[in-house]
Amino acid sequence: MSADRTQARTLSGGARVLLRIDEDVSIDQDAPNDYDAHWQLYVVDRGWIVQPKHSIFVGSESAVGDADVDSLREAMLDERRCCGQLPDSPEPLAIALDDGENFHPESSPRDTVHLLVDSTDVKACAEVIVRREPEWTSSALQDLLKPAAAAHGCIVDKVEYLVGGTAPDSDLAGYAELDEEFGNFEAEIREGRRRNPHEIRVLIRHDGPTTVRVLLAAGRDVQAMLEALKDGPLNARTAQNLLRSGLPHLLLGLPESDWLEVKSRAYGIATEGDAGTRQKIELAQDVARFANGSSDALLVVGFEETKGGRPAKLARVRPVPLDKLDVGRYHDVIDDRVVPPIEGLTVERVDLGNNQGVLIIAVPRQPPDLQPFLVHGAIAGDKTEGAFISIVRRRGEGSITTSAKQIHAYIVAGRAYLSAHETGTDGRSASG
């Protein structure tokens, strides 16, 4: 094997990949254990990708990650390689989670994301099994997954729904043209398959030179999004899990709503004087709005939203310095200013690196008999009234005021409740 072949640069800057042929003795000293391999691919200066007999190609990420995608495709398409699926049909390449001496192409555990190589491209493939037919069309789900791939410069190429490895309706096309009896039979089959478990398969590609590592990163983010979506649209719980996993960019494009609000800057609750008091009241009011709602909700510090247009959408992750996200101080402010205490409230900080992160304030749905939640302090225009009490609620992405009539109704209802429990509903003493 010539030095030109092993050292030639690729457009992506990634490592070249070469098919090992018996006469290529120049790399034999680096060859892996035989593993009863049918074929071996050499990722120059990185390692080996192995195809055991009657199996698929497998390589560790340390060997495969830096490989140039086009070079990998060309090596797998090498005409000297016989008995492969290419070029007639795509061929998979699995990523082993073991490395070095622990790697074995058949026994090492594998990543949930794998590669799929065809005659024109290399794609990452993410898959998930759901209990029945997804509630989205494949094109609608493709739109939901686009931000996860776009964060890595990649594109969601295709979304497929499969039952038993094939498209659910692939064998039903002719029934509609038959008589009514067969048409009804087709409808019964179709409905039955909708209730069966479905595999969602998503293919991700990169247009232009790149490495396998980029494709894998995009595929893993799409996989994480699929896992979050498999039980339905994103909600406070699934969004919180994505944030905890250090994947805030997967929330981009979401609208602010009854359960989600974001802030691009930390609350200035450490500021002295009236300015600090105002910030504490604003924080307490933002949390109390959710507590007075009817669903689990998140207030997240560390996102920019779109300017103009309604509803506002999460447009960019904007991490905040960690020293401005004091979890204990945020919790104390909320506890001091919101009455009664919010059950199950959590405040947590997620470190995104470079001493920056996001803050998650999770407000579980509260028992109706604890509502309304009051805030000690009110803001009227430019004035801050620290001794006043405010009652705030949320509708969609905005706030609505609580009128004097509603406050009076709360008081009357409370008095009636207390009176009923003190004297009994028939006017007699509850103790008697």
WOJOKA-V471990 format. One record per backbone hydrogen bond with DSSP energy under -0.5 kcal/mol. CO is the residue of the C=O (numbers start at 1). NH is the residue of the N-H. If there is no record, write none. Layout:
co & nh
CO & NH
CO & NH
This chain:
co & nh
2 & 5
2 & 6
3 & 7
4 & 8
10 & 13
15 & 68
16 & 44
18 & 42
19 & 21
21 & 24
23 & 25
24 & 27
25 & 28
27 & 30
28 & 31
34 & 37
36 & 53
39 & 51
40 & 20
41 & 43
41 & 49
42 & 18
42 & 44
43 & 46
43 & 47
47 & 43
48 & 60
49 & 41
50 & 52
50 & 58
51 & 38
51 & 39
52 & 55
56 & 52
57 & 94
58 & 50
59 & 96
60 & 63
60 & 64
61 & 65
64 & 67
65 & 213
66 & 15
67 & 212
68 & 72
69 & 73
70 & 74
71 & 75
72 & 76
73 & 77
75 & 78
78 & 81
80 & 82
85 & 88
85 & 89
91 & 117
92 & 57
93 & 115
94 & 59
94 & 96
95 & 111
96 & 61
99 & 102
100 & 103
104 & 108
109 & 97
109 & 98
114 & 125
115 & 93
116 & 123
117 & 91
121 & 118
123 & 116
124 & 204
125 & 114
126 & 202
128 & 200
130 & 198
137 & 141
138 & 142
139 & 143
140 & 144
141 & 145
142 & 146
145 & 148
145 & 149
146 & 150
147 & 151
149 & 152
149 & 154
150 & 153
155 & 157
155 & 205
158 & 203
160 & 201
161 & 168
162 & 199
163 & 166
166 & 163
167 & 170
169 & 172
172 & 175
172 & 176
174 & 177
175 & 178
179 & 183
180 & 184
181 & 185
182 & 186
183 & 187
184 & 188
185 & 189
186 & 190
187 & 191
188 & 192
189 & 193
190 & 194
191 & 195
193 & 196
194 & 133
198 & 130
198 & 200
199 & 162
199 & 201
200 & 128
201 & 160
202 & 126
203 & 157
203 & 158
204 & 124
205 & 155
206 & 208
210 & 69
211 & 214
211 & 215
212 & 216
213 & 217
214 & 218
215 & 219
216 & 220
217 & 221
218 & 222
219 & 223
220 & 224
221 & 225
222 & 226
223 & 227
224 & 228
225 & 229
226 & 230
229 & 232
235 & 239
236 & 240
237 & 241
238 & 242
239 & 243
240 & 244
241 & 245
242 & 247
243 & 246
247 & 250
248 & 251
249 & 252
251 & 254
254 & 314
257 & 260
259 & 298
260 & 257
261 & 300
263 & 302
263 & 303
267 & 269
268 & 271
272 & 276
273 & 277
274 & 278
275 & 279
276 & 280
277 & 281
278 & 282
279 & 283
280 & 284
281 & 285
282 & 286
283 & 287
284 & 288
285 & 289
286 & 290
287 & 291
288 & 292
289 & 394
290 & 293
297 & 363
298 & 261
299 & 361
300 & 263
300 & 302
301 & 359
302 & 318
304 & 315
304 & 316
306 & 308
312 & 256
313 & 306
314 & 253
316 & 304
320 & 357
321 & 324
322 & 325
325 & 327
326 & 330
327 & 331
328 & 332
329 & 333
330 & 334
331 & 335
332 & 336
333 & 337
334 & 338
337 & 339
337 & 376
339 & 374
341 & 343
342 & 345
346 & 362
348 & 360
349 & 351
350 & 352
350 & 358
353 & 356
355 & 322
356 & 352
356 & 353
357 & 320
358 & 350
359 & 301
359 & 361
360 & 348
360 & 362
361 & 299
361 & 363
362 & 346
362 & 364
363 & 297
367 & 370
367 & 371
368 & 371
373 & 392
374 & 339
375 & 377
375 & 390
378 & 385
379 & 381
380 & 383
383 & 380
383 & 385
384 & 386
385 & 378
385 & 388
388 & 377
390 & 375
391 & 402
393 & 400
395 & 398
398 & 395
400 & 393
401 & 403
403 & 407
404 & 408
405 & 409
406 & 410
407 & 411
408 & 412
409 & 413
410 & 414
411 & 415
412 & 416
413 & 417
414 & 418
415 & 419
416 & 420
417 & 421
418 & 422
419 & 423
420 & 424
422 & 430
424 & 427
429 & 432
